[in-house]
Amino acid sequence: VYEKGTTVSLYKNVPPSFPKEFILSNTTPDYSGELKTPNGKTQITVSFVSNENILDTINSYRISLAKEGWVVRVESLTDNAGILRATKKEDTVIVSIVPINPTKTLVSVQYEK
């Protein structure tokens, strides 16, 4: 249940307000949505399949986000999942990665501003 006044928008492609620096793959999203609360907070989530294994995907995001000025921290990394959190001023991004098979992963990028 969402707070009164919250709007939820679903997209076929990446939402226009989603930072391009979070898109490291030319894959069409499997899920793409935006949640806006009455107090002005926005959460955008985009999920897609990557053709990299879990370690390569975590490293790609870690390096790419750091180059864009994000403070990056790997929260968890196991054979079954990886979670990376990055902050930049008041914004936060959480990247969750789970393996589908040895060479593909499901990547979920949650951006909060």
DRENPA-3360 file (N, C-alpha, C; in nm, 2 decimals, always signed):
BEGIN
1 = VYEKGTTV = +0.09/-0.12/+0.00/+0.00/+0.00/+0.00/+0.09/+0.12/+0.00 ~ +0.06/+0.21/-0.09/+0.14/+0.34/-0.10/+0.07/+0.45/-0.03 ~ +0.15/+0.55/+0.01/+0.09/+0.67/+0.07/+0.01/+0.74/-0.03 ~ -0.10/+0.80/+0.02/-0.19/+0.88/-0.07/-0.12/+0.99/-0.14 ~ -0.14/+0.99/-0.27/-0.07/+1.09/-0.35/+0.05/+1.04/-0.42 ~ +0.09/+0.91/-0.40/+0.20/+0.85/-0.46/+0.16/+0.81/-0.60 ~ +0.25/+0.83/-0.70/+0.22/+0.78/-0.83/+0.32/+0.68/-0.88 ~ +0.27/+0.58/-0.95/+0.36/+0.47/-1.00/+0.34/+0.47/-1.15;
9 = SLYKNVPP = +0.46/+0.47/-1.22/+0.46/+0.47/-1.37/+0.54/+0.36/-1.41 ~ +0.49/+0.28/-1.51/+0.57/+0.17/-1.57/+0.61/+0.22/-1.72 ~ +0.72/+0.17/-1.76/+0.78/+0.21/-1.89/+0.82/+0.09/-1.97 ~ +0.81/+0.10/-2.10/+0.85/-0.01/-2.19/+1.00/+0.00/-2.20 ~ +1.06/+0.12/-2.20/+1.20/+0.14/-2.21/+1.25/+0.21/-2.08 ~ +1.37/+0.25/-2.07/+1.43/+0.32/-1.95/+1.36/+0.45/-1.94 ~ +1.31/+0.49/-1.82/+1.24/+0.61/-1.79/+1.34/+0.73/-1.83 ~ +1.28/+0.84/-1.88/+1.36/+0.95/-1.93/+1.45/+1.01/-1.82;
17 = SFPKEFIL = +1.40/+1.01/-1.69/+1.47/+1.07/-1.58/+1.58/+0.98/-1.52 ~ +1.59/+0.86/-1.57/+1.69/+0.76/-1.52/+1.83/+0.80/-1.58 ~ +1.93/+0.82/-1.49/+2.06/+0.86/-1.53/+2.13/+0.76/-1.63 ~ +2.17/+0.82/-1.74/+2.24/+0.73/-1.84/+2.36/+0.66/-1.79 ~ +2.43/+0.71/-1.69/+2.55/+0.65/-1.64/+2.52/+0.51/-1.57 ~ +2.39/+0.48/-1.55/+2.35/+0.35/-1.49/+2.33/+0.24/-1.59 ~ +2.33/+0.28/-1.72/+2.30/+0.19/-1.82/+2.43/+0.14/-1.88 ~ +2.47/+0.02/-1.85/+2.59/-0.04/-1.90/+2.57/-0.15/-2.00;
25 = SNTTPDYS = +2.45/-0.16/-2.04/+2.41/-0.27/-2.14/+2.31/-0.21/-2.24 ~ +2.31/-0.26/-2.36/+2.22/-0.22/-2.46/+2.09/-0.30/-2.46 ~ +2.07/-0.37/-2.35/+1.95/-0.46/-2.34/+1.83/-0.38/-2.31 ~ +1.72/-0.43/-2.37/+1.59/-0.37/-2.33/+1.55/-0.41/-2.19 ~ +1.50/-0.32/-2.11/+1.47/-0.36/-1.97/+1.36/-0.47/-1.96 ~ +1.38/-0.56/-1.86/+1.27/-0.65/-1.83/+1.17/-0.59/-1.74 ~ +1.21/-0.49/-1.67/+1.12/-0.41/-1.58/+1.17/-0.27/-1.58 ~ +1.08/-0.17/-1.58/+1.12/-0.03/-1.58/+1.01/+0.05/-1.52;
33 = GELKTPNG = +1.03/+0.10/-1.40/+0.92/+0.17/-1.33/+0.97/+0.29/-1.24 ~ +0.88/+0.38/-1.21/+0.91/+0.50/-1.14/+0.80/+0.52/-1.03 ~ +0.85/+0.55/-0.91/+0.76/+0.57/-0.80/+0.79/+0.71/-0.74 ~ +0.68/+0.80/-0.74/+0.70/+0.93/-0.69/+0.61/+0.95/-0.57 ~ +0.67/+1.00/-0.46/+0.59/+1.01/-0.33/+0.55/+1.16/-0.32 ~ +0.44/+1.19/-0.24/+0.40/+1.32/-0.23/+0.50/+1.42/-0.17 ~ +0.60/+1.36/-0.09/+0.70/+1.45/-0.03/+0.82/+1.48/-0.13 ~ +0.80/+1.44/-0.26/+0.90/+1.48/-0.36/+1.01/+1.37/-0.38;
41 = KTQITVSF = +1.01/+1.26/-0.31/+1.11/+1.16/-0.33/+1.07/+1.08/-0.46 ~ +1.17/+1.04/-0.53/+1.15/+0.95/-0.65/+1.24/+0.83/-0.65 ~ +1.18/+0.72/-0.68/+1.26/+0.59/-0.69/+1.23/+0.53/-0.82 ~ +1.34/+0.51/-0.90/+1.33/+0.45/-1.03/+1.40/+0.32/-1.03 ~ +1.34/+0.21/-1.08/+1.40/+0.08/-1.08/+1.40/+0.03/-1.23 ~ +1.51/-0.02/-1.27/+1.53/-0.08/-1.40/+1.60/-0.21/-1.39 ~ +1.54/-0.32/-1.44/+1.60/-0.45/-1.44/+1.62/-0.51/-1.58 ~ +1.73/-0.58/-1.59/+1.76/-0.63/-1.72/+1.86/-0.75/-1.71;
49 = VSNENILD = +1.88/-0.83/-1.81/+1.97/-0.94/-1.82/+2.10/-0.89/-1.88 ~ +2.21/-0.92/-1.81/+2.35/-0.89/-1.86/+2.42/-1.01/-1.90 ~ +2.50/-1.00/-2.01/+2.57/-1.11/-2.06/+2.71/-1.12/-1.99 ~ +2.72/-1.07/-1.87/+2.84/-1.09/-1.79/+2.82/-1.17/-1.67 ~ +2.92/-1.23/-1.61/+2.90/-1.31/-1.49/+2.89/-1.21/-1.37 ~ +2.86/-1.26/-1.25/+2.83/-1.17/-1.14/+2.95/-1.08/-1.10 ~ +3.07/-1.14/-1.10/+3.19/-1.06/-1.06/+3.22/-0.95/-1.17 ~ +3.21/-0.98/-1.29/+3.24/-0.88/-1.40/+3.14/-0.77/-1.40;
57 = TINSYRIS = +3.01/-0.81/-1.37/+2.90/-0.71/-1.36/+2.93/-0.61/-1.24 ~ +2.96/-0.67/-1.13/+2.99/-0.58/-1.01/+3.11/-0.49/-1.04 ~ +3.21/-0.54/-1.10/+3.33/-0.46/-1.13/+3.30/-0.35/-1.23 ~ +3.22/-0.39/-1.33/+3.18/-0.29/-1.43/+3.11/-0.17/-1.37 ~ +3.01/-0.20/-1.28/+2.94/-0.09/-1.21/+3.03/-0.02/-1.11 ~ +3.11/-0.09/-1.04/+3.20/-0.02/-0.94/+3.29/+0.08/-1.01 ~ +3.35/+0.04/-1.12/+3.44/+0.13/-1.20/+3.37/+0.24/-1.26 ~ +3.26/+0.21/-1.33/+3.18/+0.31/-1.41/+3.13/+0.42/-1.31;
65 = LAKEGWVV = +3.07/+0.38/-1.20/+3.01/+0.48/-1.11/+3.11/+0.56/-1.05 ~ +3.22/+0.50/-1.01/+3.33/+0.58/-0.95/+3.39/+0.69/-1.04 ~ +3.39/+0.65/-1.17/+3.44/+0.75/-1.27/+3.34/+0.87/-1.28 ~ +3.21/+0.84/-1.25/+3.11/+0.95/-1.26/+3.10/+1.03/-1.13 ~ +3.18/+1.00/-1.03/+3.18/+1.08/-0.91/+3.10/+1.02/-0.80 ~ +3.05/+0.89/-0.81/+2.98/+0.83/-0.71/+3.07/+0.76/-0.61 ~ +3.03/+0.77/-0.48/+3.11/+0.70/-0.38/+3.05/+0.56/-0.37 ~ +3.13/+0.46/-0.41/+3.08/+0.32/-0.43/+3.13/+0.23/-0.32;
73 = RVESLTDN = +3.03/+0.14/-0.27/+3.07/+0.04/-0.17/+3.00/-0.09/-0.21 ~ +3.08/-0.20/-0.21/+3.02/-0.33/-0.24/+2.97/-0.38/-0.10 ~ +2.83/-0.39/-0.09/+2.77/-0.43/+0.03/+2.78/-0.58/+0.06 ~ +2.77/-0.66/-0.05/+2.78/-0.80/-0.04/+2.82/-0.86/-0.17 ~ +2.90/-0.97/-0.17/+2.93/-1.04/-0.29/+2.96/-1.18/-0.26 ~ +2.87/-1.27/-0.31/+2.88/-1.41/-0.29/+2.86/-1.48/-0.43 ~ +2.87/-1.61/-0.44/+2.84/-1.67/-0.57/+2.69/-1.66/-0.61 ~ +2.61/-1.63/-0.51/+2.46/-1.63/-0.53/+2.40/-1.49/-0.55;
81 = AGILRATK = +2.48/-1.38/-0.51/+2.43/-1.25/-0.53/+2.54/-1.14/-0.50 ~ +2.52/-1.03/-0.56/+2.60/-0.91/-0.53/+2.52/-0.79/-0.52 ~ +2.56/-0.71/-0.42/+2.48/-0.58/-0.39/+2.59/-0.47/-0.38 ~ +2.57/-0.37/-0.46/+2.65/-0.25/-0.46/+2.57/-0.13/-0.42 ~ +2.62/-0.04/-0.34/+2.55/+0.08/-0.31/+2.64/+0.20/-0.34 ~ +2.59/+0.30/-0.40/+2.67/+0.42/-0.43/+2.59/+0.55/-0.40 ~ +2.66/+0.65/-0.35/+2.59/+0.78/-0.32/+2.66/+0.89/-0.39 ~ +2.59/+0.99/-0.42/+2.64/+1.12/-0.48/+2.55/+1.23/-0.43;
89 = KEDTVIVS = +2.60/+1.31/-0.35/+2.52/+1.42/-0.28/+2.40/+1.36/-0.21 ~ +2.28/+1.39/-0.25/+2.16/+1.33/-0.18/+2.10/+1.21/-0.25 ~ +2.16/+1.17/-0.36/+2.11/+1.06/-0.44/+2.18/+0.93/-0.40 ~ +2.11/+0.82/-0.42/+2.16/+0.68/-0.39/+2.12/+0.59/-0.50 ~ +2.21/+0.50/-0.53/+2.18/+0.39/-0.63/+2.22/+0.26/-0.56 ~ +2.13/+0.16/-0.58/+2.16/+0.02/-0.53/+2.15/-0.07/-0.65 ~ +2.26/-0.14/-0.67/+2.26/-0.24/-0.78/+2.27/-0.38/-0.73 ~ +2.16/-0.45/-0.76/+2.15/-0.59/-0.71/+2.18/-0.69/-0.83;
97 = IVPINPTK = +2.26/-0.79/-0.81/+2.29/-0.88/-0.92/+2.28/-1.02/-0.88 ~ +2.21/-1.10/-0.95/+2.20/-1.24/-0.92/+2.23/-1.32/-1.05 ~ +2.30/-1.43/-1.04/+2.33/-1.51/-1.16/+2.21/-1.59/-1.21 ~ +2.20/-1.59/-1.34/+2.10/-1.68/-1.41/+2.16/-1.81/-1.44 ~ +2.28/-1.80/-1.50/+2.37/-1.91/-1.53/+2.51/-1.86/-1.52 ~ +2.61/-1.94/-1.55/+2.75/-1.90/-1.54/+2.79/-1.77/-1.62 ~ +2.72/-1.74/-1.73/+2.76/-1.63/-1.81/+2.65/-1.52/-1.82 ~ +2.54/-1.53/-1.75/+2.44/-1.42/-1.75/+2.39/-1.39/-1.61;
105 = TLVSVQYE = +2.36/-1.26/-1.59/+2.31/-1.22/-1.46/+2.18/-1.14/-1.48 ~ +2.10/-1.13/-1.37/+1.99/-1.04/-1.37/+2.03/-0.92/-1.29 ~ +2.03/-0.80/-1.35/+2.07/-0.68/-1.28/+1.95/-0.59/-1.25 ~ +1.94/-0.55/-1.13/+1.83/-0.45/-1.09/+1.90/-0.33/-1.04 ~ +1.87/-0.21/-1.10/+1.93/-0.09/-1.06/+1.82/+0.00/-1.00 ~ +1.83/+0.03/-0.87/+1.73/+0.12/-0.80/+1.80/+0.25/-0.77 ~ +1.74/+0.36/-0.83/+1.79/+0.49/-0.82/+1.69/+0.57/-0.73 ~ +1.74/+0.64/-0.63/+1.66/+0.72/-0.54/+1.71/+0.86/-0.53;
113 = K = +1.62/+0.95/-0.56/+1.66/+1.09/-0.55/+1.55/+1.17/-0.48;
% end
